[in-house]
Amino acid sequence: MIRSQQIKRPQIRLHISKTVRRQALIPMHAAAARKLALIVGYQAMALINRDLVRAFTPCEEEAERRLTTFRNAQQVKQ
């Protein structure tokens, strides 16, 4: 029989602070987890809304200028 060779395990040392250890032991209640998920969702929607506003604001401003010009022209005709 072939003897199995023992593999030396690497020695890894990690430092984990007491605060992190305590937080890992505290279970998150379902309601708190849901609130956290909502907050993350709202933050994502805020970023999407900001991008939409940037894209459409110039179009809305141009439409408002044209509408104002049209209304002024209609008033002059009357």
C-alpha positions as CSV (number, residue, x, y, z in Angstrom):
1,M,0.0,0.0,0.0
2,I,1.0,3.5,-0.7
3,R,1.2,5.7,2.3
4,S,-0.9,8.9,2.1
5,Q,1.2,11.9,2.5
6,Q,0.1,14.4,5.0
7,I,-0.4,17.9,3.7
8,K,0.8,20.7,5.8
9,R,-2.1,23.0,6.5
10,P,-1.3,26.7,6.0
11,Q,-1.5,28.7,9.1
12,I,-3.7,31.7,8.6
13,R,-4.3,34.3,11.3
14,L,-7.1,36.7,11.0
15,H,-8.0,39.5,13.3
16,I,-11.7,40.1,13.8
17,S,-12.7,42.9,16.1
18,K,-14.9,42.3,19.0
19,T,-17.6,44.6,17.5
20,V,-17.8,42.5,14.4
21,R,-18.0,39.3,16.4
22,R,-20.8,40.7,18.4
23,Q,-22.7,41.9,15.3
24,A,-22.3,38.5,13.7
25,L,-24.0,36.9,16.7
26,I,-27.0,39.2,16.8
27,P,-29.7,37.8,14.6
28,M,-31.5,40.2,12.3
29,H,-35.3,40.2,12.8
30,A,-37.4,39.6,9.7
31,A,-39.0,43.1,10.0
32,A,-35.5,44.7,10.1
33,A,-34.4,42.7,7.1
34,R,-37.4,43.8,5.2
35,K,-36.8,47.4,6.1
36,L,-33.2,47.1,5.0
37,A,-34.3,45.6,1.7
38,L,-36.8,48.4,1.1
39,I,-34.1,51.0,1.8
40,V,-31.8,49.4,-0.7
41,G,-34.6,49.3,-3.3
42,Y,-35.5,52.9,-2.7
43,Q,-31.9,53.9,-3.1
44,A,-31.7,52.0,-6.4
45,M,-34.9,53.7,-7.6
46,A,-33.5,57.1,-6.7
47,L,-30.5,56.5,-8.9
48,I,-32.8,55.4,-11.8
49,N,-35.0,58.5,-11.3
50,R,-32.0,60.8,-11.3
51,D,-30.8,59.3,-14.7
52,L,-34.3,59.7,-16.1
53,V,-34.6,63.3,-15.1
54,R,-31.2,64.1,-16.6
55,A,-32.3,62.5,-19.9
56,F,-35.7,64.1,-20.2
57,T,-35.3,67.6,-18.6
58,P,-33.9,69.1,-21.8
59,C,-36.8,67.7,-23.8
60,E,-39.3,69.1,-21.4
61,E,-37.7,72.5,-21.4
62,E,-37.7,72.5,-25.2
63,A,-41.4,71.5,-25.3
64,E,-42.3,74.2,-22.8
65,R,-40.5,76.8,-24.9
66,R,-42.3,75.7,-28.0
67,L,-45.7,75.7,-26.2
68,T,-45.1,79.2,-24.9
69,T,-44.2,80.4,-28.4
70,F,-47.3,78.8,-29.8
71,R,-49.6,80.3,-27.1
72,N,-48.0,83.8,-27.7
73,A,-48.6,83.4,-31.4
74,Q,-52.3,82.4,-30.8
75,Q,-52.9,85.4,-28.5
76,V,-51.4,87.8,-31.1
77,K,-53.9,86.5,-33.8
78,Q,-56.9,87.1,-31.5
